[in-house]
Amino acid sequence: MLALPSEIDFCNASGLLPLIMTVVEQRSDGLRLLVLDLSGTRFMDSQGVRLLSAVRRGLPGHASLRVVAAPGSVASRVLELSGLRRDVPVHDNLAEALRAESGTAGSGLR
């Protein structure tokens, strides 16, 4: 699980990608799930969407991506408007994202 910053935009998105992918590469042998936590992200623009798309494309084939975004938050709305939710599961909180991986997903998947 990686918590992302309170703002994701053109100023920091390009710097976040190598940081995230370094973590992925360090754990690529056993990495099955990467959860990116946007619950503290108050602002996100299209660069945040591009970041999440690039992370998803960069994951090893055996790993999956989940995103945590508070309902009604800017991050949640941006993910909805961009259509990224079709490709990346978005959950209300970390517990729901982890339950979804273990096969006991509740109604938190949005």
N, C-alpha and C positions, 0 to 999 in steps of 0.2 A: 504494500500500500504506500502510495506517495501522495502527500498533501501538496497541492499546487498553490501558488501565491494568490493574494487577494485581487490582483489584477493580471490579466493575460492580454497583451496587446502587442503592437509592432515593436515596442521598446524591449520586451523581454522574451517573446515567444521563440525567437530563433536561438536564444541562449538556453532555453529550457529543454529543447529537443536533445542536444548532446548529453545533458545531465541525466535525463530519463533513460536514454538509450545506453548509457554507461552502466546504469543499474541493471538494465535488462541483460546486457552482455555479461556482466559479472555473475548473474544467476541463470544464464541461459540453459544450463544442464537440467536444473530442476524446476525452472519457472513454468508453472501451469496457468497462473492467473496474475494479472497486473491490475490493480485497482487504483485509479487516479481519483483523488478526492478533491472535488470542486466545491465542497460545502462552505469553505471560507472564501471562495472567489466572489467578489462583489461586482467586478467588471470583467467582461470578456467580449472581444470582438471577433471578426472573422479569422484573425490570426490564431485565436484559441482553437477554433474549429480545424484549421489547417494543422495545428500542432497535434491534436488528437488523431486526426487522419494519418499523419506521418508516423505517429507512435504505433497505431494499429497495423500499418503496412510493414513496420520494422520488427514486429514481434516474430519470434520463431513460430513455425507452423503448429506446434503443439501447445502454444500459449494463447490465452484469450484475454481480452480487455474488458473491464467493467468500469463504469464511471459512477461516482456518487455526486449528486447535485440536489440541493434542497429544493423542494417543490416551490414553484413560483419565483425562484431566484433568477437573476440575470443569466447565469450560466445555463440553467435549465431551459429558459426561453430561447437562448441562442442555439442550443442543441436542437430544440424543436423546430425552429425556423429554418435552420440550415439543412435539416433532414438527416443529420448524423445519427439520430436516434434509431433510424432504420438499420444501421450497421453496428452500432455499439449500444449494448444494454446500459440503461441509466437507472439508478436506484436512488431511493430517498435517503438512505444512510448506509454506513459501512456494514452493519450487521446484515442488512438485506442483500447487499452485494456478495457477501461471503456465503450466506445461506443459498443463494442462487447457484454458486459454484458447487456446493455439496449436494445439490439436487433437491433442496427443500425450499425453493423459492416461494415466497408469499405474494401478496398483492403489491409489493413495493416496486416491482418492475413497471416502469412507465414508458 
